[in-house]
Amino acid sequence: MASTTWDPVGYLRFGDERARPFTDLLARVGAREPLTVVDLGCGEGALTASLAARWPGARVTGVDSSPQMLAAAAAHAVPGRVRFVEGDVRGWQPEEPVDVLVTNAVLHWVPGHADLLRRWAGQLAPGGWLAAQVPGNWRAPTHALLAALCRSPRWSALAGDAAPAADAVLDPAGYLEVLTGAGLAADAWETTYLHVLHGEDPVLGWVRSTVLRPVLDRLGDDDAAELTAEYAAALRAAYPRRPDGTTLLPFRRVFAVGHAAG
């Protein structure tokens, strides 16, 4: 995760669509006046800053391992209220018990992240909240086609280890078991969003800043262009353009919220 170069501008091309799951996740967090709020994997910081608007009395910290994302997030910093720090979520430790801990669209990059959730549950303050959202579309054409491409004879030596894994995340019941096993009262669910995309190769544009990024980081320019062209053709067949020029992208996401006693 730390070795991948992330692109804040490309990520924000679909900023509204990517913000919806964050909003839906936080709608299930019932904290009223938290003092310490942490966003693990904060990205470019706009959604992290929205937490300070929701809870004006809180100190909000965004943590991310990408220098590119943190450079963009600096625009949202507010002295004494909102700060951004560099760190890997796998080794992050709080300075004090946390009232609200959020991790949005991050844990699918971390194998074995159920153990992280258990650890974070133990770092909540009494009455604290843990909220997580992960993409759940790892068996969708966007990911299945890329995985098959990475493992094909042409690309396996160069990009086979970057192929998306179908078991990268749990289903809602799995996350419910993790959080309740960690002593939290838990709620878990899934939602499939139907995004209406515009322009040329919009599904390719979507994945360029997410699942395709680690693959391209392993390739030189010529190889990256060749793989991208092959992948783009497969995506066009899987997600055909509609008569009105738009393209539909169904996108499943998995949510889990836990509440500590106290």
C-alpha positions as CSV (number, residue, x, y, z in Angstrom):
1,M,0.0,0.0,0.0
2,A,2.7,2.5,0.9
3,S,4.6,1.9,-2.4
4,T,1.8,3.0,-4.6
5,T,1.7,6.5,-6.1
6,W,-1.8,7.9,-5.6
7,D,-3.3,10.7,-7.7
8,P,-5.6,13.1,-5.8
9,V,-6.8,14.8,-9.0
10,G,-7.8,11.5,-10.7
11,Y,-9.5,10.3,-7.5
12,L,-11.6,13.5,-7.3
13,R,-12.8,13.1,-10.9
14,F,-15.6,11.1,-9.3
15,G,-15.6,12.9,-6.0
16,D,-19.4,13.0,-5.6
17,E,-19.8,9.3,-6.2
18,R,-17.0,8.5,-3.8
19,A,-18.4,10.7,-1.1
20,R,-21.8,9.0,-1.0
21,P,-20.6,5.9,0.9
22,F,-18.8,8.0,3.4
23,T,-22.0,10.0,4.1
24,D,-24.0,6.8,4.4
25,L,-21.5,5.3,6.8
26,L,-21.3,8.3,9.1
27,A,-25.1,8.5,9.1
28,R,-25.1,5.4,11.3
29,V,-22.6,6.9,13.8
30,G,-24.5,8.2,16.8
31,A,-21.7,10.1,18.6
32,R,-23.1,13.4,19.9
33,E,-20.1,15.4,21.2
34,P,-16.9,13.5,20.6
35,L,-13.6,15.1,21.5
36,T,-11.2,12.9,19.5
37,V,-12.0,11.9,15.9
38,V,-9.6,10.0,13.7
39,D,-9.9,9.2,10.0
40,L,-7.5,6.4,9.0
41,G,-6.7,6.5,5.3
42,C,-7.9,10.1,4.9
43,G,-6.8,10.6,1.3
44,E,-7.1,14.1,0.1
45,G,-8.8,15.3,3.2
46,A,-12.1,16.9,2.1
47,L,-14.2,14.2,3.8
48,T,-12.1,14.3,6.9
49,A,-12.7,18.0,7.2
50,S,-16.4,17.4,7.0
51,L,-16.1,15.5,10.3
52,A,-15.0,18.8,12.0
53,A,-18.1,20.5,10.6
54,R,-20.3,17.8,12.0
55,W,-18.7,17.8,15.4
56,P,-17.4,21.4,16.1
57,G,-16.0,20.5,19.5
58,A,-13.8,17.6,18.2
59,R,-10.1,17.5,17.3
60,V,-10.0,15.7,14.0
61,T,-6.9,13.8,12.8
62,G,-6.5,12.4,9.3
63,V,-3.8,9.7,8.7
64,D,-2.5,8.6,5.4
65,S,0.6,7.0,3.9
66,S,0.6,8.8,0.6
67,P,2.6,12.0,0.4
68,Q,0.6,13.0,-2.7
69,M,-2.7,12.7,-0.8
70,L,-1.3,14.5,2.3
71,A,-0.1,17.4,0.1
72,A,-3.6,17.8,-1.2
73,A,-5.1,17.4,2.3
74,A,-3.0,20.3,3.7
75,A,-5.5,22.7,2.1
76,H,-8.2,21.4,4.6
77,A,-6.1,21.7,7.8
78,V,-7.4,24.0,10.5
79,P,-5.0,24.8,13.3
80,G,-6.2,23.3,16.6
81,R,-9.1,21.6,14.9
82,V,-8.1,19.5,11.8
83,R,-4.6,18.1,11.2
84,F,-3.2,15.5,8.8
85,V,-0.2,13.2,9.6
86,E,1.7,10.6,7.6
87,G,1.3,7.1,8.8
88,D,0.5,3.5,7.8
89,V,-2.8,2.3,9.2
90,R,-1.3,-1.0,9.9
91,G,1.0,0.4,12.6
92,W,-1.0,3.4,13.7
93,Q,-1.4,3.9,17.5
94,P,-3.6,6.5,19.1
95,E,-2.2,9.1,21.5
96,E,-5.3,8.7,23.6
97,P,-8.6,6.7,23.5
98,V,-10.6,7.6,20.4
99,D,-14.3,8.7,20.5
100,V,-14.9,8.2,16.8
101,L,-12.6,6.2,14.5
102,V,-13.4,6.1,10.8
103,T,-11.8,4.2,8.0
104,N,-13.3,4.7,4.6
105,A,-12.3,2.7,1.4
106,V,-8.9,1.7,2.9
107,L,-9.0,-1.8,4.4
108,H,-9.3,-3.7,1.2
109,W,-5.6,-2.8,0.6
110,V,-4.7,-4.5,3.9
111,P,-4.6,-8.3,4.0
112,G,-5.9,-9.7,7.3
113,H,-7.4,-6.4,8.3
114,A,-9.9,-8.1,10.7
115,D,-7.1,-8.1,13.2
116,L,-6.8,-4.4,12.8
117,L,-10.5,-3.8,13.5
118,R,-10.2,-5.9,16.6
119,R,-7.2,-3.8,17.8
120,W,-8.9,-0.5,17.0
121,A,-12.0,-1.6,18.9
122,G,-9.9,-2.0,22.0
123,Q,-8.6,1.6,21.5
124,L,-12.0,3.3,21.6
125,A,-12.9,5.5,24.6
126,P,-16.0,4.3,26.6
127,G,-19.0,4.9,24.4
128,G,-16.7,5.3,21.3
129,W,-17.6,4.4,17.7
130,L,-15.7,2.5,15.0
131,A,-17.0,2.9,11.4
132,A,-15.6,1.2,8.3
133,Q,-16.5,1.0,4.6
134,V,-14.8,-1.1,2.0
135,P,-15.5,-1.7,-1.7
136,G,-17.3,-5.0,-2.1
137,N,-17.0,-5.4,-5.9
138,W,-14.0,-7.6,-6.1
139,R,-15.9,-10.2,-8.2
140,A,-17.3,-7.5,-10.6
141,P,-15.9,-7.2,-14.1
142,T,-13.8,-4.2,-13.2
143,H,-11.7,-6.4,-10.9
144,A,-12.2,-9.9,-12.4
145,L,-11.0,-8.7,-15.8
146,L,-8.0,-7.0,-14.4
147,A,-7.1,-10.0,-12.2
148,A,-7.3,-12.3,-15.3
149,L,-5.2,-9.9,-17.3
150,C,-2.5,-9.6,-14.6
151,R,-2.3,-13.4,-14.3
152,S,-2.2,-14.0,-18.1
153,P,1.0,-15.3,-19.7
154,R,1.8,-11.9,-21.1
155,W,1.7,-10.1,-17.7
156,S,2.0,-12.6,-14.9
157,A,5.8,-12.0,-14.4
158,L,5.4,-8.2,-14.3
159,A,2.0,-7.7,-12.6
160,G,0.8,-11.0,-11.3
161,D,1.3,-10.1,-7.7
162,A,-0.8,-6.9,-8.2
163,A,-3.9,-8.8,-9.4
164,P,-7.0,-7.9,-7.3
165,A,-7.9,-10.7,-4.9
166,A,-11.5,-11.9,-4.8
167,D,-11.3,-12.4,-1.0
168,A,-9.9,-8.9,-0.2
169,V,-12.9,-8.0,2.0
170,L,-15.4,-9.8,4.1
171,D,-19.2,-9.8,3.6
172,P,-21.4,-7.8,6.0
173,A,-21.9,-10.9,8.3
174,G,-18.1,-11.3,8.5
175,Y,-17.6,-7.8,9.7
176,L,-20.5,-8.1,12.1
177,E,-18.8,-11.1,13.7
178,V,-15.5,-9.3,14.0
179,L,-17.0,-6.3,15.7
180,T,-19.3,-8.2,18.1
181,G,-16.4,-10.5,18.9
182,A,-14.4,-7.5,19.9
183,G,-17.1,-6.5,22.3
184,L,-18.9,-3.8,20.3
185,A,-22.6,-3.5,19.5
186,A,-22.5,-3.7,15.7
187,D,-24.4,-2.9,12.6
188,A,-23.3,-4.2,9.1
189,W,-24.9,-3.9,5.7
190,E,-24.2,-3.5,2.0
191,T,-25.3,-1.2,-0.7
192,T,-24.9,-1.4,-4.5
193,Y,-24.7,2.1,-6.0
194,L,-25.6,2.5,-9.7
195,H,-23.2,5.2,-10.9
196,V,-24.1,7.0,-14.2
197,L,-20.8,7.9,-15.8
198,H,-20.1,10.2,-18.7
199,G,-17.4,10.5,-21.3
200,E,-15.0,8.2,-23.1
201,D,-14.0,5.1,-21.3
202,P,-15.4,6.3,-18.0
203,V,-15.1,3.0,-16.2
204,L,-11.4,3.0,-17.1
205,G,-11.2,6.5,-15.7
206,W,-12.8,5.3,-12.5
207,V,-10.4,2.5,-11.9
208,R,-7.2,4.4,-13.0
209,S,-7.1,6.0,-9.5
210,T,-8.0,2.9,-7.6
211,V,-7.5,-0.8,-8.4
212,L,-5.5,-0.1,-11.6
213,R,-3.0,2.2,-9.9
214,P,-0.9,-0.5,-8.2
215,V,-0.7,-2.5,-11.4
216,L,0.5,0.4,-13.5
217,D,3.1,1.2,-10.8
218,R,4.8,-2.1,-11.6
219,L,5.1,-1.4,-15.3
220,G,7.2,0.8,-17.6
221,D,5.5,3.4,-19.8
222,D,5.2,1.2,-22.9
223,D,4.0,-1.9,-21.0
224,A,1.5,0.3,-19.0
225,A,0.0,1.7,-22.2
226,E,-0.3,-1.8,-23.7
227,L,-2.0,-3.3,-20.6
228,T,-4.3,-0.3,-20.3
229,A,-5.4,-0.6,-23.9
230,E,-6.2,-4.3,-23.5
231,Y,-8.0,-3.6,-20.2
232,A,-10.0,-0.7,-21.7
233,A,-11.3,-2.9,-24.5
234,A,-12.5,-5.5,-22.1
235,L,-14.2,-2.8,-19.9
236,R,-16.0,-1.4,-22.9
237,A,-17.5,-4.8,-23.7
238,A,-18.4,-5.4,-20.0
239,Y,-19.9,-1.9,-19.5
240,P,-21.3,-0.9,-22.9
241,R,-22.3,2.7,-23.6
242,R,-26.0,3.4,-23.4
243,P,-27.9,5.1,-26.3
244,D,-27.8,8.4,-24.4
245,G,-24.0,8.2,-24.2
246,T,-23.7,7.3,-20.5
247,T,-22.3,4.2,-19.0
248,L,-23.7,2.4,-15.9
249,L,-21.3,1.2,-13.2
250,P,-22.8,-0.9,-10.5
251,F,-20.6,-0.6,-7.4
252,R,-21.2,-2.7,-4.3
253,R,-19.9,-1.5,-0.9
254,V,-19.8,-3.1,2.5
255,F,-20.3,-1.1,5.7
256,A,-19.8,-1.9,9.4
257,V,-20.3,0.3,12.5
258,G,-19.5,-0.7,16.1
259,H,-20.3,1.1,19.4
260,A,-18.4,0.5,22.6
261,A,-20.2,0.2,25.9
262,G,-20.1,3.1,28.3
